[in-house]
Amino acid sequence: MKVVILAGGKGTRLSEETQSIPKPMIEIGGKPILWHIMKTYSNYGFNEFVICLGYHGYMVKEYFSHYFLHMSDVTMDLAKNSMSIHTTASEPWRVTMVDTGQETMTGGRLKKVEKYIGNNPFMMTYGDGIGNIDIPALVKFHQEHKTMATVTAVQPLGRFGSLDIGGEDKVSSFLEKPKGDNTWINAGYFVLQPEVFKYIEGDSILWEKEPVEKLAQEGQLAAYRHNGFWRPMDTLRDKNELERLWRSDQAPWKVWK
């Protein structure tokens, strides 16, 4: 089962980092967040990726074109212009990178990689959100519900602390980061049947609007509830928090060894 990653957006809310690089290439712990997402899937044996490029997409191509070299011990004989590879920590990934346009919307980007997917079910997610999603459990859930699409749903943490104030103005409980108002939001990590492509009409289509809304209306969208860790990287604050978790060796999304 192939994994499609939408990695073409400009990330305007993270402009401090995205002036010169695409958002999925922003580093957490010295590796692009795109790498972290791929490592999650790879941990469960999903190693074939289709990456939808757009803004500064050439940087993603350059990263993977040199990846094997960067992850290997090498000896370079400059006089002979030769190179010997000794050991490598490179992953067994097969990565197809597709230029889907600078201004193409999420649905349009997905439509442009249809020919690389074929007629098999596939997965799709965004290039800026990470979590400890149980991918095999997600796929099994999708297969059992027999819908055209399954979305991973999460309850985001509240931005501010919550106080429960009782009698005599005394705080009876204090919760630093409570869950939101019991709403579930789209965390990406979709499992999709190839039939979903017929719901996308062109480059200007947002996947999260007409296609997903129509699938829901037709009873063809299931929700896999994920109660574990998930965070988007929308702002510099988000990026710094993910970096802090990684450097303190407390990154919940690091499911690989």
C-alpha positions as CSV (number, residue, x, y, z in Angstrom):
1,M,0.0,0.0,0.0
2,K,1.5,3.3,-1.1
3,V,1.6,6.4,1.0
4,V,0.8,9.8,-0.5
5,I,2.2,12.9,1.3
6,L,1.0,16.4,0.5
7,A,4.1,18.5,0.7
8,G,3.4,21.4,-1.7
9,G,2.0,24.2,0.5
10,K,3.8,27.4,1.4
11,G,3.2,27.3,5.2
12,T,2.5,31.1,5.4
13,R,1.7,30.9,9.2
14,L,5.3,29.6,9.7
15,S,6.9,32.3,7.5
16,E,9.8,32.6,9.9
17,E,11.0,29.2,8.6
18,T,9.4,28.9,5.2
19,Q,10.8,32.0,3.4
20,S,13.4,29.8,1.7
21,I,12.4,26.2,2.3
22,P,9.1,24.3,1.9
23,K,7.3,23.6,5.2
24,P,7.8,19.8,5.2
25,M,11.6,20.4,5.1
26,I,11.6,22.3,8.4
27,E,13.8,20.3,10.7
28,I,13.0,18.7,14.0
29,G,16.1,17.3,15.6
30,G,18.1,17.8,12.5
31,K,15.8,15.9,10.2
32,P,12.9,17.4,8.1
33,I,9.4,16.8,9.6
34,L,8.7,15.0,6.3
35,W,11.4,12.4,7.3
36,H,9.7,11.9,10.7
37,I,6.3,11.2,9.0
38,M,7.9,8.7,6.7
39,K,9.7,7.0,9.5
40,T,6.4,6.4,11.2
41,Y,4.9,4.7,8.2
42,S,8.2,2.8,7.6
43,N,8.2,1.5,11.1
44,Y,5.1,-0.6,10.2
45,G,6.5,-1.8,6.8
46,F,5.0,0.9,4.5
47,N,8.0,2.0,2.5
48,E,6.6,3.2,-0.8
49,F,5.9,7.0,-0.9
50,V,4.5,9.4,-3.4
51,I,5.2,13.0,-2.4
52,C,3.2,15.8,-3.9
53,L,5.6,18.8,-4.4
54,G,4.9,22.4,-5.1
55,Y,6.5,25.4,-3.3
56,H,10.3,24.9,-3.5
57,G,9.7,21.3,-4.4
58,Y,13.2,21.0,-5.9
59,M,14.6,21.1,-2.4
60,V,12.8,17.8,-1.5
61,K,14.2,16.2,-4.7
62,E,17.7,17.4,-3.8
63,Y,17.3,16.0,-0.2
64,F,16.4,12.5,-1.4
65,S,18.9,12.5,-4.3
66,H,21.7,12.8,-1.8
67,Y,20.1,10.9,1.0
68,F,22.0,7.6,0.5
69,L,25.3,9.4,0.5
70,H,24.4,11.4,3.6
71,M,23.4,8.3,5.5
72,S,26.5,6.3,4.6
73,D,30.2,5.9,5.6
74,V,32.2,6.6,2.5
75,T,35.8,6.8,1.3
76,M,36.5,9.2,-1.5
77,D,39.6,8.8,-3.6
78,L,40.0,12.2,-5.1
79,A,42.9,11.3,-7.3
80,K,41.0,8.5,-8.9
81,N,37.6,10.3,-8.7
82,S,36.1,7.2,-7.1
83,M,34.0,6.5,-4.0
84,S,33.6,3.4,-1.8
85,I,30.5,2.9,0.3
86,H,31.2,1.1,3.6
87,T,28.1,1.0,5.7
88,T,24.8,2.8,5.4
89,A,21.8,3.6,7.7
90,S,19.6,4.5,4.7
91,E,16.0,3.3,4.8
92,P,14.4,0.9,2.3
93,W,12.2,3.6,0.8
94,R,11.0,4.0,-2.7
95,V,10.1,7.7,-3.2
96,T,8.3,9.1,-6.1
97,M,8.3,12.9,-6.2
98,V,5.8,14.7,-8.4
99,D,5.6,18.4,-9.2
100,T,1.9,19.1,-8.6
101,G,2.1,22.9,-9.1
102,Q,2.8,26.0,-7.1
103,E,-0.9,27.0,-6.6
104,T,-2.7,23.7,-6.8
105,M,-5.0,22.9,-3.9
106,T,-4.9,19.7,-1.8
107,G,-7.5,17.8,-3.9
108,G,-5.8,18.9,-7.1
109,R,-2.4,17.7,-5.8
110,L,-3.9,14.3,-5.0
111,K,-5.6,14.0,-8.4
112,K,-2.2,14.7,-10.2
113,V,-0.6,11.6,-8.6
114,E,-3.5,9.3,-9.6
115,K,-1.4,7.6,-12.3
116,Y,1.3,6.7,-9.7
117,I,-1.2,5.0,-7.4
118,G,-2.9,2.5,-9.7
119,N,-6.1,0.6,-8.7
120,N,-5.1,-0.3,-5.2
121,P,-6.1,1.3,-1.8
122,F,-3.6,3.8,-0.6
123,M,-2.9,6.1,2.4
124,M,-2.6,9.9,2.4
125,T,-1.5,12.5,4.9
126,Y,-0.2,16.0,5.2
127,G,3.5,16.9,5.4
128,D,3.2,18.9,8.6
129,G,1.6,16.8,11.2
130,I,3.1,14.0,13.3
131,G,1.8,11.5,15.8
132,N,2.1,8.0,17.1
133,I,-0.7,6.7,14.9
134,D,-1.1,2.9,14.9
135,I,-1.0,2.5,11.1
136,P,-1.9,-1.2,11.0
137,A,-4.8,-0.6,13.3
138,L,-5.9,2.3,11.1
139,V,-5.7,0.1,7.9
140,K,-7.6,-2.7,9.6
141,F,-10.3,-0.3,10.7
142,H,-10.7,1.0,7.2
143,Q,-11.0,-2.6,5.8
144,E,-13.6,-3.5,8.4
145,H,-15.8,-0.5,7.7
146,K,-15.7,-1.0,3.9
147,T,-15.9,2.8,3.1
148,M,-14.2,4.6,0.3
149,A,-12.3,6.8,2.8
150,T,-11.2,6.7,6.5
151,V,-9.9,9.8,8.3
152,T,-7.9,9.8,11.5
153,A,-9.7,12.0,14.0
154,V,-8.2,13.5,17.1
155,Q,-9.2,15.8,19.9
156,P,-6.8,18.7,20.1
157,L,-5.4,20.1,23.3
158,G,-6.8,23.4,24.5
159,R,-4.3,26.2,24.2
160,F,-4.9,27.5,27.7
161,G,-5.2,25.9,31.1
162,S,-8.6,25.0,32.6
163,L,-9.7,26.0,36.1
164,D,-12.6,24.5,37.9
165,I,-13.6,27.2,40.4
166,G,-16.0,26.1,43.2
167,G,-17.4,27.7,46.4
168,E,-15.5,30.5,48.1
169,D,-13.7,31.1,44.9
170,K,-11.4,28.2,45.4
171,V,-9.9,26.2,42.6
172,S,-11.0,22.6,42.9
173,S,-9.0,21.3,39.9
174,F,-6.4,22.6,37.6
175,L,-5.7,21.1,34.1
176,E,-2.7,22.6,32.3
177,K,-3.7,21.4,28.8
178,P,-7.2,20.0,28.6
179,K,-8.7,18.4,25.6
180,G,-10.8,20.7,23.4
181,D,-14.6,21.1,23.6
182,N,-15.2,17.4,22.8
183,T,-14.9,18.0,19.1
184,W,-12.9,15.8,16.8
185,I,-10.8,17.3,14.0
186,N,-9.1,16.0,10.9
187,A,-5.6,14.8,11.6
188,G,-4.9,13.5,8.1
189,Y,-3.6,9.9,8.0
190,F,-6.3,8.8,5.6
191,V,-6.8,5.4,4.1
192,L,-8.5,5.7,0.7
193,Q,-9.9,3.6,-2.1
194,P,-8.9,4.6,-5.6
195,E,-12.5,5.5,-6.4
196,V,-12.1,8.7,-4.4
197,F,-10.3,10.2,-7.4
198,K,-13.6,10.6,-9.2
199,Y,-14.7,13.1,-6.5
200,I,-11.9,15.5,-7.5
201,E,-12.6,17.6,-10.6
202,G,-9.5,19.9,-10.9
203,D,-6.5,21.8,-9.5
204,S,-8.7,24.2,-7.6
205,I,-10.4,21.6,-5.5
206,L,-9.7,21.4,-1.8
207,W,-9.7,17.8,-0.7
208,E,-11.2,18.8,2.7
209,K,-14.2,20.6,1.0
210,E,-16.3,19.1,-1.8
211,P,-14.7,15.6,-2.0
212,V,-14.7,14.8,1.7
213,E,-18.0,16.5,2.3
214,K,-19.6,14.5,-0.5
215,L,-18.1,11.2,0.8
216,A,-19.5,12.0,4.2
217,Q,-23.0,12.7,2.8
218,E,-22.9,9.4,1.0
219,G,-21.9,7.5,4.1
220,Q,-18.5,6.7,2.6
221,L,-16.3,8.4,5.2
222,A,-15.3,6.6,8.4
223,A,-13.5,8.1,11.4
224,Y,-10.7,6.3,13.1
225,R,-10.4,7.8,16.6
226,H,-6.8,8.3,17.7
227,N,-6.5,9.0,21.4
228,G,-2.7,9.2,21.4
229,F,-0.2,11.9,20.5
230,W,-0.7,14.1,17.4
231,R,0.5,17.6,16.7
232,P,0.4,19.9,13.7
233,M,3.3,22.2,13.0
234,D,1.4,25.3,12.1
235,T,3.4,28.0,13.9
236,L,6.9,28.7,15.2
237,R,5.5,27.8,18.7
238,D,4.5,24.4,17.5
239,K,7.9,23.8,15.8
240,N,9.7,24.8,19.0
241,E,7.5,22.5,21.1
242,L,8.2,19.5,18.8
243,E,11.9,20.3,18.9
244,R,11.8,20.4,22.7
245,L,10.2,17.0,22.9
246,W,12.7,15.5,20.5
247,R,15.8,16.9,22.2
248,S,14.5,15.8,25.7
249,D,14.0,12.3,24.3
250,Q,10.3,12.5,25.0
251,A,9.0,12.5,21.4
252,P,5.9,10.3,21.4
253,W,5.8,10.0,17.6
254,K,9.2,8.2,17.7
255,V,7.8,4.7,17.4
256,W,10.8,3.4,15.6
257,K,14.1,2.2,17.2
